């Protein structure tokens, strides 16, 4: 993985630890937090837990030279998952109004799934609020030769003149 991403993960872990520390320690003689303070602390904790843009959520099959560029023009965060045959290959987190790339896709033909929503649970690999689940109708084929490799770009929002169709899927059919 990229070195800047590792730094971002460490920073996120520190932020969570600091938030947890704020919730569990209090100076002698301090009173309990008010409802508004508790909500603010919970919001800080949720913000710290939100994955960074471009964070790989799952990596079961990478190591190629192919590139998948993702543009999320929606107002909700998203997760894009590549599936090769019946094997979940890789999932990436793409924040709202952001772009991200997977730069090590192995050769093969992939079905592309995506989900959008808010309050992503890293343990369940799902959005807790307002989740939508879709699949691109066409598969993407990644091919590497001695002189070239595949680069695909997808968008999670409708594009005027775009030709990629998507289908709503049942949440239980999403490769979490």
Secondary structure, DSSP 8 states (H G I E B T S, - for coil): --HHHHHHHHHHHHHHHHHHHHHH---TT-----HHHHHHHHHHHHHHHS--TT-EEEESS--SSEEEEEEE-SSSEEEEEEEETTEEEEEEEE-TTEEEEEEEE-SEEEEEEEEEEEEEETTTTEEEEEEEEEEESS-EEE-B-SS-B-EEEEESS--TT----EEE--GGGS--
